């Protein structure tokens, strides 16, 4: 966050201060209140939706307007998420005032729509783009046909006024094409120019208006030389590039949707009289108490006030072991209550929970990390004032040199047409599409062109442990028998596992599931009593069974045989007061883990580990795959991983699989999700792998390096066209028709260059797992 120069305090005021001190704004309509923004006023900080953004320049213009508004402490606008992260001083402004400023620009501020995901919104935009492009192409084909007849000299052969009528037909068919596909471009061009951040839409708008205006002037003079095809070509090419970009953004945008999909929308609020009611989670205030039944996700951050048990914190830490919680412990939204009902006192409402902050930081990170696909817009911001200035100078020079008015206008129009960066606009998307297709055949899914380009520069790769280097769930590795069993029971693995699984019953936590899976045959659950670190049950034939930790058995007066230090998970089994067996569970390594670390080392890439698991467990896995101990960081929360990645020198990638990895995957220069990744992690990542576990990281890097070469070649071709074309157009060497033809040729050049490098995937590659990921992301 950056502070404004006005020196306003960044302290967030209370709700009362906000309502009392916010100045009234005559332009703020009741519409903004009805939209639900009033519920966010009291925070001084809000994540809101911006409706109507068309391009990255639109987001930049909106951000400038918000930042320049009095009382705004900071504003960050994400084009990908169509969202803004705002901080303001309620004593000097209000959210309704900011909404009015945004509305004057042509967009609309709205509260986050919890009933319509970002992916659904983008689906609508993609459909609208597709419809506009189809209709524009239909009318554009007729425009091109009539223009082609003029270029071929049909008018001269036919004589009379045939040429003028062909020109009129060309312009007439161009008008609906420009009205359908060009309207949002023209509006965006005007809005961004008005706010001082002109982009590609501004340049294309100038080129379209110049070509159309010159065509109208020519028709009014009875001249058949018109340039409607140039205007249509500009709009269609930009719309194609925008559609490709929107499809890529749709995949990236569902990160936040996936995060919030893991949270319950309702909570059970407890009243002072002991009654309870089910309410929307967002209506629960700080200090109120809620009840969380066993097996349910916790909807809000809070302090445990009544009850104890175990919770699954994998959504935040990735740790596969359940965490013990007691009264007074902090619990977080998204965690699963595995055992008993809990009473939680809320400490953070919806929008301020830890998982909400992770979502906000993902948006901030995506916005603050401009990739290669945005280079076109940055170039356009330089080209827009340059092209306008050069066109003006060209016109003035023509008049001073005594050139005819028509020739002067043709030269100025040619400059504006040549300046339109259509080849630049598709240079990166088309290279990305061809390389992404090659990568998909190889079992690698790139979310966007920026991820492909950044992966090519990676110097370090940090890997999560659980679910990435390992299978992600415990499995029985060994059963150690310490003494003969009573009642002449066979002391074999199947019998011991069957007894332990029966005592655990059908409880849904990772250890119980591992015991049931290892037991193989279905077992009849016993009636059991759960305690802090284990479970006691009575078997009808064998007496009392105790299943739990070493301390659990010792608390019942049972000596524990040969406890082995350092093992992640040991389950002790006692029968009739005797410790008879120890069941060792472990999280097995994935087959390709060690080979991947070795292969990355041969590419000159340094590997490290960032994990939420305990240090001893992390070191054991690191030794097994070949990661030095000094490159292992354990006991990490999501924010810890993000800070470690930000502090890393050079370009760093992170490979993970869990929802708790989403922030790290977004913060890293490149986030890589493995094939079995949680949907939240997969959507936050820039790269998703097929195959098993980390298999494919090396392959992805090799493909990325080739893709970056293609992108650079395309950009050189496109920029060379603009640089050379502007010079030739200014000196009158090429008229608008030739400028449009050269523009099409440059676009075709980058397309053919990208196709030439499409090639075949590396041998031995596989796309297993990518189909489901792609389907999930749209």
C-alpha positions, 0 to 999 in steps of 0.5 A: 500500500502507498500513502497519499501525499496529503498526509491523511492518517491510515488508521481505520476509524470506528463505524460511528466515526464513519457515518458521522464524519463522511461528507455528503456528495450531491452526486452520490445517488440512492442507487449506490446505497441500494447496491449494498455499498452502505454496508461497507462504509464503516470499515474504511477499507473494502474489496469491491467489484467494478462493473464494466471494465473492458481492458487493462487501460480501463483499470488503470484509468479507474485507479487513477481517478480513485487515487486522485479522489480527496480522502483516499489513502490507497486504491488498487484496481485489478483488471483480472478480478474486476475488483478494487481494494480501497482504503479511505478516510471516512472523515473526508470521503465516503464509499458512495462518493467514490462510487459516484466518481467511478460512475462518471467515468462510465463504470460502476462500483458494487459490493462483492457478488457472493451469488455470482462468481467472477468466472460466471461474470467472465463467461458472460463477457466472453459470450458477448465478445464472441457474438460481437466478433461473429457479427462484426466479421459477417459485415466485415467480410462484405466490407472487404469484398467491396473494397477488394473489387475496388482494388482489383479495378472493377470500377474502371472496367465497368465505367460510370459511377460503379466505383462510387457505389462500391465504395458506398457499399463498403462503408455501409457494411462497415458501419454495423460492424463498427457499431457492434464491435467498435463501440466498447473500444471507442468508449474505452479509448475516450475514457482512458484518454480523458484520464491521461492513461491512453492505451491501445483502445485510444490508438485504435479509436483514433485510427478507426475514426480517421479512416471512417472520417476520411472515407466519408469526406471522399464519398462526399466529394464523389471519390471512390477511394475509401478506407472502411476496410481499414477501420473494420480490420482494426476493430476485428483484430483488437477484438480477437486479441481481447477475446483470447485475453479474456479466455485466459483471464477467466481461468486466472480469475476463479482463484478467489471464487475457489477460495470462498467456495470452501467457506460456509455461507451460514452460521449458527448464532447463539443467543444469551438465553441459550437459543440458536438460529441459523443466519447468514455468516456475513450478519454475525458481528465480532463478539457474538458466539456461534456453534460449529457442529462436528464435521462442519467447516468453521465459518468465521475466525474466532476463539474457542470458548467451549468444547475441545477436539481436533480440527483439520487446518489443511486449508491454511497450513497444508498439514495432514495431521489434525490439530488439537484445540482447547478452550482459549485456542484461536480457530480459523474460518475454513478449518473443519471440526472433526469431532465434537460440537464447538462454541466459538466467539467471533473475532473477525467478520466476513471480509476480514477473516484470514482466508479473506485476506489471503484472497485480497493478497492474491488480487494485489499480487496478480495486479502488481505483477504485469506480464508480457501480455500487457506489454502491448498496452504499455507500448500503446500508452507511448504510441498514442501521444507520439502518433497524435503528435506525429500525425499533427506534424505530418499534416502541418508539414504537408500544408507548409510544403503546399501539398494538396489537402487530400494528400495531407489528410492521407499522410496523417491518416496513414500515420494513425493507421500504422500506429495502431498496434494490432500486431503487437496486440496479438503477438504475445497471445498467439505465441502463447496459444501455440506454445500452450497447445504444445505444452498441453500435449506434454501434460503442462497447462499454462494459465496465461502468457505471463506465466510462460514468460516468467517460468523461462527466467526461473532460478529457484524452485521452492516445493511444498512437502505434503501432497507435492513431494509426498502423496498428501495423506498418511498411509500405514508403513509398518506394524510392530508387534511388542508381545503376544496377543491375549485370547490366542489372537493371531499377531498378524498385521490384518488382525491388529489393523482391524482392531485399531480401525474398529476402535476408531470407527467411522470418524472422518479424520486422516488417521482413522481413514488410513487405518480403515484403508490398511485394514482392507476388509470392512470392520464393525465400528465399536462403541468408543469414548474419545479422549484428548489423545486417543480412543478407548473401546470395549471389544465383546471378546477381547476386553478393553482396547486403547488406540492413541498416542504414547502419552495416552497409554501412559495416562492409563497406566500402561507402559509403552514399549520402545517409543521411536523418536522422530516418526511423524505418526505412531498409533499405539494399540493396547489390549486388556492393559498391555501395549501389544503393537505400534502402527507407524504411519507415514506420508509416502514420497511420490515416485518422481520427486527425487528425479525432479529435484535432480533434473532441476539441478542439472538445469542450474535451478536451486531447489528448496522446501516451504512447508507447514509441516513440522521441521523433523518431518520436513528434513526427512523428506528433504534428505530423501529427495536431495534438498539440502537442510539449509534450504528447508523452511518448516512450520509455515503459515500461508503468510510465512511462505509468501514472505519467504518467496518475496525475500528470495533473490532472483526469480522464484517458483513455488510448487504446491497443491493445497488451498493453503498454498494459494497465496504462495502460488500467487506471490511467487514469480510463477506458481505451479500446481501439481495434478492432484492440486486442490481447486483453489491452488490450481486456480491460483497457479500460473502452471498446472501439471499433469502426470504424477506429483511434481513430474513435469516441472522440468518439462514445463521449464523447457517449453517455457524457455522456447515459448519466451523465444517465440514471444520475443521474436513476435514482439521484434517483428511487431515493433519493427513494423510500427517503427518502420511504418510510421517513418514511411507513412509520415513521408507519404511513401505508403497511403492508408490502404498500404498501411492497412495491408502492411498491418495485416501482413505484420499480423500474419507474420507473427501468426506464422512465426508462432505456428512454426514453433508449435512443434511436437511435445517432448517424448514421453510426455503425458497430459494426464490430469489436465482435462479435469483441471481445464474443465474445472477452470472453464 
